[in-house]
């Protein structure tokens, strides 16, 4: 399952961050690292972007980028 498929209000643990080069590095730099618990707070009315809660802060990412993050529901 990938992060873009996680329903609002549900928590999941990040298993892997896929992607190539700068995109992968950017996701990791934002705190989206393996073993971290993340929760979807809300999604924009048109479905993109999505707001996440992780490590005590809010992060907004595009669904296209969220497809590169492999998760398992907690």
Buried (B, 14 or more C-beta within 10 A) or exposed (E): EBBBBBEEEEBBEBEEBEBEEEBBEEBEEBBBBEEEEBBBBBBEEEEEBBBBBBEEEEBEBEBEBBBBBBBEEE
